[in-house]
Amino acid sequence: MASSNSDKNPLIYEDEHCVIFCDRSPKAFGHLQCVPKRHIKDWTYLKPLESDNSLLEHMYNVGREFLIKNYPSPDNQYRLGFHSPGHNSQFHLHMHLISFPLSLPRHEKRYSGEGLTKVDQVLSELIRKFKEESL
């Protein structure tokens, strides 16, 4: 685990592409953020390039592995995703890593179901953009 450069959100994982830290206002026992080191405003700013696809897949794989290992869900339920633009409180791409159950039922809408855009949906959108740009 990496050491922190901040007392508020200490880094609990770091590699050359991303960092992971606990959410500042967790909605579940396991509620983390996986953030790329390269600035990207939000997921709609990802480009249909191999580098952005690889970054997204890396964040997903590292985040999921870390979450399962360190915050196991009693029901084996995990959610990894992004809030859509307009629903972000931070303007730097950040993937929510959540180990269910949520702490309160009122968080269901924002952190499960339609509340988070899943990683595979974002990858599909990048592929669609790539096809459009190739025409």
N, C-alpha and C positions, 0 to 999 in steps of 0.2 A: 504494500500500500504506500501511496505517496504521502509526504508530509504536506501540511497545509500552509498556504500563504495568507489565510484568513481564518480568524477564529469563528466567524459566523457560519461559513459553509466549508469546512475542511475537506480537502480532496481525499477521497478514499481509494481512488484508482487514477492512474495516469499512464498514458503511453504517448507515442509520437503524434497520434491523430486526435485523441480526445481525452477528456477527464470525466470522472464520475464523482458526484457529491450528493449528500442528502438534500432533499427538497427543503426549502426554508419554512414551508408550511405544509408538512406531510399530511396526506389524506389516508394513509395506511401505514402499518408498521414498516413495511418496505416500500418507501416512495423516494426514489432517487432521480437525479437528472444526469443524462449523458450528453455532454456538450463538446462539439468539435473545437479544436484549437483555432482553426481558420474561421474568420468571421463570415457568417451567412445569416442574413436577417431572419428568415423563416424558411419553411420547407418549399414555399413557392419560388424561392430564389435559387433553388438547386438547378443545375444545368444538366441537360441530357448528355453528359459526358461520362466516360468510363471512371474518371476520378471521383465524381460525385456519387455515382452508383456504388463504387467501392467504399467510399467513406460511409455511406448510409448502411451498407451491409456490415461493415466493420463495427459501427456504433451498435447495430442491432445484436450482432454476435457477442461482442464484449459485454454489452449491457445485460443481455439475457443470461449469459453465463455467470456474471457477477451477482445478479439478482437471485438466481436460483441457488447458488452456492452460499450466499450470505444472508438471504432473507427468504427462506423456503416458505411457500404458501401451504397451509394445511390441506387445502383442496387442490393443490397443483394448478392454481389459476394465476396467470400473469398477464399483464397488459403493457405493451410498449407502443408508444405513439406520440403524436404531435398535436397540439391544439392548432386549429386553423387560424389564419390571419384574422385579426379583429377580436380574437379571444386570448391573445397572448399578453402576459404582463411583462415579459422580457423580450427585447428585440434582438435576440441572438438565438439561432437555432438550438433547441434543446429537446431531447427525447425524454419523455416521462417513462420511468421504469417502475412499475407498480406490482407489488405482490399482494394479492387479495387475501382476506377481505378488506374492504375500505373501512375506515374508522366510523363513519356515519352514513346512513342510507341516503342522505341529501347529496352526497358526493357522486352518486351513481351516474347522473346525467352527464356531468362534466368529465368523469374519468373512466367511464365504460360506455358501451353502446356507441352512440354517435358523438360522444364528447371528445374522443381522441381519434385522429386520423391514423390508421394503422400503417406500419412501415411498408407492407406489401402494396397498399393503395398508393403511397407516395412513389414507390418504384414503378408501379404501373403508369402513373402520371408522367414520370420521366421517360419511359419507353414511348408513350403516346407523343410527347413533345419531340422526341428524337425522330419519330416517323414523320411528323408534320414538317420538321425542318429539312428532312431528306427529300421531300417532294419537290 
